[in-house]
């Protein structure tokens, strides 16, 4: 795996990453200038350059931290006790909760990561693939164990799962009736019902 740039380790760097997540989410990576970042941080642009090498450094930090949050929740769900349906529900609930709790960073992770240059883009792609593999493994395990229907498609079932979780940031409102966990459980039950089919009868 490609070595990543050093993580934000100081309070100031963490603040920069937080502000960058908000601006990249609101304006997009290309729509955010170093001046926008400096102004939001109350700094001169020259001072900002003294703290970071380039805007890419902040994009990588935002995206990499987002990837680690999703992976941590994913591992917790994938390694939890219970059957495949229960683990899949936990994973989608954790995915949506993570996206909502860190909505700016999640938006950047899901949309702006493609603007990373190599080798950082490949570094993040490895983590995205690892997360998707966790989902596929749960679905495949449910099929192999007879819990999900034998003709269920692992690839499309996993894509449906990821699509449900990845787009929640676009429409979820904190003032709505459902919590992130409730949204996750409702989505998971619908997906699981489709995977179970006659296997659940």
VEXNU-181236 format. One line per 8 residues: for each residue x, y, z of N, C-alpha, C, O. Coordinates in steps of 0.02 Angstrom, whole numbers, always signed. Layout:
! VEXNU-181236
X/Y/Z/X/Y/Z/X/Y/Z/X/Y/Z ~ ... $
END
This chain:
! VEXNU-181236
+42/-60/+0/+0/+0/+0/+44/+62/+0/+96/+64/+34 ~ +24/+112/-38/+62/+174/-41/+62/+210/+25/+12/+212/+61 ~ +119/+237/+42/+124/+274/+104/+85/+339/+100/+89/+375/+50 ~ +47/+355/+152/+7/+416/+153/+47/+473/+182/+98/+463/+215 ~ +23/+533/+168/+53/+591/+199/+40/+589/+274/-9/+557/+295 ~ +81/+621/+314/+70/+620/+387/+1/+646/+404/-24/+693/+373 ~ -30/+615/+454/-96/+637/+476/-91/+702/+516/-39/+719/+544 ~ -148/+737/+517/-151/+797/+559/-139/+778/+631/-176/+737/+658 $
-89/+806/+662/-71/+785/+730/-78/+842/+780/-78/+830/+840 ~ -84/+903/+756/-90/+959/+801/-161/+987/+799/-199/+973/+753 ~ -178/+1025/+850/-244/+1054/+853/-255/+1101/+794/-311/+1103/+766 ~ -204/+1137/+774/-211/+1183/+717/-223/+1145/+653/-265/+1164/+612 ~ -186/+1091/+643/-195/+1051/+583/-265/+1021/+582/-298/+1020/+529 ~ -288/+996/+639/-355/+968/+643/-408/+1020/+625/-457/+1005/+592 ~ -397/+1082/+648/-443/+1136/+630/-443/+1148/+555/-495/+1160/+526 ~ -384/+1146/+525/-379/+1156/+453/-418/+1102/+415/-453/+1117/+366 $
-410/+1040/+437/-445/+985/+404/-520/+993/+412/-557/+980/+364 ~ -543/+1013/+471/-614/+1023/+483/-642/+1078/+438/-695/+1070/+408 ~ -607/+1134/+434/-629/+1189/+391/-627/+1169/+318/-672/+1186/+279 ~ -574/+1134/+298/-569/+1111/+229/-627/+1065/+211/-654/+1069/+156 ~ -647/+1021/+257/-704/+976/+244/-767/+1016/+231/-805/+1001/+185 ~ -777/+1067/+271/-838/+1108/+262/-837/+1145/+195/-887/+1145/+160 ~ -781/+1176/+179/-777/+1214/+116/-779/+1169/+55/-812/+1185/+6 ~ -743/+1113/+57/-745/+1067/+0/-815/+1039/-9/-836/+1027/-66 $
-851/+1028/+46/-919/+1003/+42/-966/+1055/+12/-1008/+1039/-29 ~ -957/+1118/+33/-1002/+1171/+10/-985/+1195/-61/-1030/+1206/-101 ~ -921/+1202/-76/-900/+1233/-138/-870/+1184/-189/-861/+1201/-247 ~ -855/+1124/-165/-818/+1077/-207/-743/+1091/-201/-723/+1146/-184 ~ -703/+1040/-216/-631/+1047/-210/-605/+1101/-257/-567/+1145/-236 ~ -625/+1099/-320/-599/+1147/-368/-628/+1217/-357/-599/+1267/-378 ~ -685/+1221/-325/-716/+1286/-312/-690/+1319/-249/-709/+1375/-233 ~ -646/+1284/-213/-617/+1311/-151/-545/+1331/-165/-504/+1290/-185 $
-529/+1393/-153/-461/+1418/-164/-423/+1419/-98/-453/+1413/-44 ~ -358/+1426/-102/-318/+1434/-42/-339/+1497/-4/-335/+1499/+58 ~ -361/+1548/-40/-384/+1609/-7/-448/+1595/+32/-456/+1620/+88 ~ -493/+1556/+4/-554/+1537/+40/-535/+1502/+106/-562/+1517/+159 ~ -488/+1456/+101/-467/+1419/+160/-434/+1466/+211/-449/+1463/+271 ~ -390/+1509/+187/-355/+1555/+233/-405/+1602/+267/-400/+1613/+327 ~ -452/+1629/+228/-501/+1674/+257/-543/+1639/+311/-556/+1668/+364 ~ -564/+1578/+296/-606/+1541/+344/-567/+1524/+408/-597/+1517/+461 $
-502/+1519/+402/-460/+1504/+460/-433/+1566/+494/-399/+1561/+546 ~ -447/+1624/+465/-422/+1686/+494/-347/+1693/+486/-313/+1719/+530 ~ -321/+1670/+429/-250/+1671/+417/-234/+1708/+352/-278/+1716/+310 ~ -172/+1729/+344/-148/+1753/+280/-133/+1692/+237/-113/+1639/+262 ~ -143/+1699/+170/-131/+1643/+126/-59/+1617/+132/-46/+1557/+130 ~ -12/+1664/+140/+58/+1643/+147/+70/+1602/+209/+110/+1556/+209 ~ +34/+1619/+263/+41/+1580/+325/+12/+1510/+317/+38/+1462/+345 ~ -42/+1505/+278/-72/+1439/+266/-23/+1394/+229/-17/+1335/+245 $
+12/+1421/+180/+61/+1382/+143/+117/+1358/+188/+149/+1306/+174 ~ +130/+1394/+242/+182/+1373/+288/+161/+1312/+327/+203/+1274/+352 ~ +95/+1301/+333/+68/+1244/+371/+56/+1183/+327/+62/+1126/+350 ~ +38/+1195/+263/+24/+1139/+218/+63/+1150/+154/+78/+1207/+135 ~ +80/+1095/+120/+117/+1101/+58/+73/+1123/+0/+95/+1161/-44 ~ +10/+1099/-1/-35/+1113/-56/-106/+1097/-34/-116/+1064/+17 ~ -154/+1120/-73/-225/+1106/-58/-238/+1030/-60/-281/+1005/-24 ~ -199/+995/-101/-206/+922/-104/-193/+889/-37/-224/+838/-21 $
-149/+919/+3/-134/+890/+69/-196/+889/+112/-210/+840/+147 ~ -234/+943/+110/-296/+947/+150/-349/+900/+122/-385/+868/+160 ~ -355/+896/+56/-403/+851/+27/-388/+779/+48/-433/+741/+66 ~ -325/+761/+46/-307/+693/+66/-324/+680/+139/-352/+628/+155 ~ -308/+727/+183/-323/+718/+254/-397/+708/+266/-418/+665/+304 ~ -438/+750/+233/-511/+744/+241/-535/+676/+217/-573/+642/+252 ~ -513/+656/+158/-536/+593/+128/-510/+533/+167/-547/+485/+179 ~ -447/+535/+187/-418/+478/+223/-451/+469/+291/-463/+413/+312 $
-464/+524/+326/-498/+518/+390/-569/+491/+380/-593/+451/+421 ~ -602/+512/+326/-668/+485/+311/-665/+411/+298/-707/+373/+323 ~ -616/+389/+259/-608/+318/+244/-598/+278/+308/-627/+224/+316 ~ -557/+303/+354/-544/+268/+416/-606/+263/+460/-617/+213/+494 ~ -648/+315/+459/-710/+312/+499/-756/+257/+473/-782/+218/+511 ~ -764/+255/+407/-808/+203/+378/-779/+134/+390/-816/+87/+405 ~ -714/+126/+383/-683/+60/+394/-690/+38/+466/-703/-21/+479 ~ -683/+83/+513/-689/+65/+583/-759/+40/+598/-768/-12/+630 $
-810/+76/+574/-879/+54/+585/-892/-11/+547/-927/-55/+572 ~ -863/-17/+487/-873/-78/+448/-844/-139/+482/-877/-191/+484 ~ -783/-133/+508/-752/-190/+543/-793/-210/+604/-802/-269/+619 ~ -816/-160/+640/-856/-174/+700/-918/-214/+683/-935/-262/+718 ~ -952/-196/+628/-1012/-231/+607/-996/-300/+579/-1029/-349/+596 ~ -945/-304/+537/-928/-367/+504/-906/-419/+554/-916/-479/+543 ~ -875/-398/+609/-849/-445/+659/-898/-456/+717/-882/-493/+764 ~ -956/-425/+713/-1004/-432/+768/-1039/-500/+766/-1042/-531/+713 $
-1065/-522/+822/-1099/-586/+824/-1167/-582/+788/-1192/-527/+776 ~ -1195/-639/+773/-1260/-640/+740/-1255/-664/+669/-1201/-677/+643 ~ -1313/-671/+637/-1315/-696/+569/-1298/-641/+519/-1285/-584/+538 ~ -1298/-658/+455/-1279/-611/+403/-1327/-552/+400/-1306/-495/+391 ~ -1392/-564/+409/-1441/-510/+407/-1428/-460/+462/-1433/-399/+452 ~ -1411/-484/+521/-1398/-439/+578/-1335/-398/+566/-1333/-339/+580 ~ -1283/-431/+540/-1221/-395/+527/-1229/-344/+471/-1200/-290/+474 ~ -1269/-361/+420/-1281/-315/+366/-1320/-254/+391/-1306/-197/+371 $
-1368/-266/+435/-1406/-211/+464/-1360/-165/+505/-1364/-104/+500 ~ -1317/-196/+545/-1271/-156/+585/-1223/-115/+541/-1206/-58/+556 ~ -1203/-145/+485/-1156/-111/+442/-1189/-50/+408/-1159/+3/+405 ~ -1250/-59/+384/-1284/-3/+351/-1302/+51/+402/-1298/+110/+387 ~ -1323/+31/+460/-1338/+79/+513/-1276/+119/+531/-1279/+180/+539 ~ -1219/+84/+538/-1156/+118/+553/-1134/+163/+497/-1108/+218/+509 ~ -1144/+141/+435/-1125/+181/+376/-1163/+247/+375/-1134/+300/+367 ~ -1229/+242/+383/-1270/+303/+380/-1257/+348/+440/-1255/+409/+433 $
-1249/+318/+499/-1234/+359/+558/-1168/+396/+550/-1163/+454/+567 ~ -1117/+362/+523/-1053/+394/+510/-1059/+451/+461/-1032/+505/+471 ~ -1097/+439/+407/-1106/+491/+356/-1140/+553/+384/-1122/+609/+367 ~ -1190/+543/+428/-1227/+599/+455/-1188/+635/+510/-1188/+696/+514 ~ -1154/+597/+552/-1115/+627/+607/-1058/+670/+580/-1039/+720/+612 ~ -1031/+652/+522/-975/+688/+492/-995/+706/+420/-961/+688/+372 ~ -1051/+742/+413/-1081/+750/+347/-1037/+787/+298/-1036/+770/+239 ~ -1000/+837/+321/-955/+873/+275/-899/+828/+250/-887/+823/+190 $
-867/+794/+297/-812/+749/+278/-837/+691/+235/-802/+670/+189 ~ -896/+665/+251/-924/+610/+212/-940/+632/+141/-929/+595/+93 ~ -966/+693/+134/-981/+719/+68/-918/+724/+26/-917/+707/-33 ~ -864/+748/+57/-800/+754/+22/-773/+684/+5/-748/+672/-50 ~ -777/+638/+53/-752/+570/+42/-789/+537/-16/-758/+502/-57 ~ -853/+547/-21/-893/+514/-72/-890/+548/-140/-896/+515/-191 ~ -879/+615/-140/-883/+651/-204/-817/+680/-229/-804/+679/-289 ~ -776/+705/-184/-717/+742/-205/-653/+701/-206/-601/+725/-229 $
-655/+640/-181/-595/+599/-177/-564/+587/-245/-503/+578/-251 ~ -605/+588/-298/-579/+574/-365/-531/+627/-390/-495/+617/-439 ~ -529/+684/-356/-483/+737/-375/-414/+730/-343/-369/+771/-354 ~ -405/+678/-303/-339/+664/-277/-293/+642/-334/-314/+609/-381 ~ -231/+661/-329/-181/+640/-378/-145/+578/-351/-145/+564/-292 ~ -113/+543/-397/-75/+484/-376/-12/+505/-338/+17/+558/-353 ~ +10/+465/-290/-15/+398/-272/-71/+399/-220/-93/+347/-197 ~ -94/+459/-200/-144/+463/-147/-211/+434/-169/-246/+403/-129 $
-228/+444/-231/-292/+417/-256/-293/+340/-249/-343/+312/-227 ~ -238/+308/-267/-235/+235/-261/-237/+213/-189/-266/+161/-172 ~ -206/+252/-145/-207/+237/-73/-279/+235/-48/-297/+191/-9 ~ -320/+283/-68/-390/+285/-47/-430/+231/-82/-476/+202/-52 ~ -414/+217/-145/-451/+165/-181/-444/+98/-146/-491/+58/-144 ~ -385/+84/-119/-375/+22/-82/-423/+18/-23/-452/-34/-9 ~ -432/+73/+12/-476/+74/+70/-550/+68/+49/-589/+35/+82 ~ -568/+100/-6/-637/+94/-31/-651/+22/-52/-705/-4/-37 $
-604/-9/-85/-612/-79/-105/-618/-125/-45/-657/-172/-44 ~ -578/-111/+6/-580/-151/+67/-649/-147/+100/-676/-197/+123 ~ -677/-87/+102/-743/-78/+131/-796/-116/+91/-839/-150/+119 ~ -793/-109/+25/-841/-144/-17/-834/-220/-9/-884/-256/-10 ~ -773/-243/-1/-762/-315/+9/-795/-340/+74/-819/-396/+76 ~ -797/-297/+126/-831/-316/+188/-905/-329/+175/-934/-378/+199 ~ -936/-284/+136/-1007/-292/+120/-1018/-355/+80/-1063/-395/+94 ~ -977/-364/+28/-985/-424/-14/-976/-488/+25/-1011/-537/+13 $
-930/-487/+73/-917/-547/+113/-977/-566/+155/-994/-625/+162 ~ -1011/-515/+183/-1071/-529/+223/-1126/-557/+179/-1159/-606/+197 ~ -1136/-526/+121/-1189/-550/+76/-1173/-621/+51/-1217/-664/+51 ~ -1110/-632/+31/-1091/-698/+7/-1098/-751/+62/-1118/-808/+49 ~ -1081/-732/+124/-1088/-779/+179/-1160/-797/+192/-1176/-854/+209 ~ -1205/-748/+185/-1276/-761/+194/-1304/-808/+141/-1347/-849/+156 ~ -1278/-802/+80/-1300/-847/+26/-1273/-917/+39/-1309/-966/+34 ~ -1208/-922/+55/-1177/-987/+66/-1210/-1024/+124/-1215/-1085/+123 $
-1232/-987/+175/-1263/-1018/+233/-1337/-1031/+226/-1369/-1056/+272 ~ -1365/-1015/+168/-1437/-1028/+156/-1482/-976/+187/-1543/-983/+186 ~ -1453/-924/+214/-1493/-871/+245/-1523/-824/+192/-1580/-800/+199 ~ -1485/-812/+140/-1509/-773/+83/-1522/-819/+24/-1493/-874/+21 ~ -1564/-799/-21/-1583/-841/-78/-1522/-860/-119/-1476/-820/-126 ~ -1522/-919/-147/-1464/-945/-182/-1449/-906/-246/-1391/-903/-267 ~ -1500/-876/-276/-1489/-840/-339/-1477/-765/-327/-1475/-727/-375 ~ -1468/-745/-265/-1453/-675/-251/-1385/-657/-281/-1338/-696/-278 $
-1381/-597/-309/-1320/-574/-341/-1278/-535/-291/-1299/-482/-267 ~ -1219/-560/-275/-1177/-529/-224/-1158/-458/-245/-1160/-411/-205 ~ -1139/-450/-308/-1116/-385/-332/-1171/-333/-329/-1161/-278/-304 ~ -1230/-351/-356/-1284/-302/-357/-1314/-290/-287/-1335/-235/-272 ~ -1315/-341/-246/-1338/-332/-178/-1293/-284/-140/-1316/-243/-101 ~ -1227/-290/-151/-1179/-246/-118/-1184/-175/-145/-1180/-127/-107 ~ -1194/-168/-211/-1201/-102/-240/-1264/-67/-215/-1263/-7/-203 ~ -1318/-105/-206/-1380/-76/-180/-1368/-52/-108/-1391/+2/-90 $
-1334/-92/-69/-1317/-73/-1/-1277/-8/+1/-1295/+38/+37 ~ -1224/-4/-39/-1182/+54/-39/-1218/+116/-66/-1209/+171/-40 ~ -1260/+107/-116/-1297/+163/-143/-1345/+192/-92/-1352/+253/-86 ~ -1378/+148/-55/-1424/+172/-3/-1388/+212/+50/-1413/+263/+73 ~ -1329/+190/+69/-1291/+225/+120/-1257/+287/+95/-1252/+337/+131 ~ -1233/+286/+33/-1192/+341/+8/-1232/+404/-9/-1204/+459/-7 ~ -1295/+397/-24/-1333/+455/-45/-1375/+486/+10/-1410/+536/-1 ~ -1371/+458/+70/-1413/+485/+124/-1394/+557/+141/-1436/+596/+162 $
-1330/+574/+133/-1308/+643/+149/-1345/+695/+106/-1351/+752/+127 ~ -1368/+674/+47/-1398/+722/+0/-1469/+743/+20/-1493/+796/+1 ~ -1502/+700/+59/-1572/+717/+75/-1588/+716/+150/-1640/+741/+170 ~ -1545/+688/+190/-1560/+683/+262/-1560/+752/+294/-1517/+794/+280 ~ -1610/+763/+337/-1614/+825/+375/-1618/+808/+450/-1660/+768/+471 ~ -1575/+839/+490/-1574/+825/+562/-1641/+839/+596/-1656/+810/+648 ~ -1681/+882/+565/-1746/+900/+595/-1801/+850/+576/-1858/+858/+597 ~ -1784/+799/+538/-1833/+749/+517/-1855/+704/+574/-1830/+710/+630 $
-1902/+660/+559/-1931/+617/+610/-1885/+560/+631/-1890/+535/+687 ~ -1842/+538/+586/-1802/+478/+599/-1729/+496/+614/-1701/+542/+585 ~ -1700/+458/+660/-1629/+466/+675/-1589/+430/+621/-1617/+390/+583 ~ -1523/+443/+616/-1482/+407/+567/-1487/+331/+576/-1490/+294/+527 ~ -1488/+308/+639/-1493/+237/+651/-1559/+208/+626/-1560/+153/+599 ~ -1613/+244/+635/-1678/+220/+612/-1681/+218/+536/-1710/+172/+507 ~ -1651/+268/+504/-1648/+267/+431/-1609/+206/+407/-1630/+170/+362 ~ -1552/+193/+439/-1511/+135/+421/-1548/+69/+429/-1545/+26/+386 $
-1583/+63/+485/-1620/+0/+497/-1676/-9/+446/-1688/-65/+423 ~ -1711/+44/+429/-1765/+38/+380/-1739/+19/+311/-1767/-25/+278 ~ -1685/+51/+290/-1654/+32/+226/-1630/-40/+227/-1641/-78/+180 ~ -1597/-59/+282/-1569/-126/+287/-1623/-179/+283/-1614/-230/+250 ~ -1679/-167/+315/-1733/-217/+314/-1760/-228/+244/-1776/-284/+225 ~ -1765/-174/+206/-1789/-180/+137/-1740/-219/+94/-1759/-263/+55 ~ -1675/-204/+101/-1624/-238/+63/-1621/-312/+83/-1615/-356/+41 ~ -1623/-325/+148/-1619/-393/+173/-1679/-434/+150/-1671/-493/+133 $
-1738/-405/+149/-1797/-440/+125/-1788/-463/+53/-1806/-519/+35 ~ -1758/-418/+12/-1745/-437/-57/-1694/-492/-63/-1700/-535/-107 ~ -1644/-492/-20/-1592/-544/-21/-1619/-611/+4/-1599/-664/-19 ~ -1665/-607/+51/-1692/-669/+80/-1741/-703/+33/-1735/-763/+21 ~ -1788/-666/+8/-1837/-695/-37/-1869/-757/-8/-1893/-756/+49 ~ -1868/-811/-46/-1897/-874/-23/-1856/-906/+33/-1881/-949/+69 ~ -1794/-885/+39/-1751/-915/+92/-1777/-899/+161/-1762/-934/+209 ~ -1817/-844/+166/-1843/-824/+231/-1911/-854/+246/-1938/-844/+301 $
-1939/-890/+198/-2006/-917/+207/-2003/-979/+253/-2055/-1009/+267 $
END
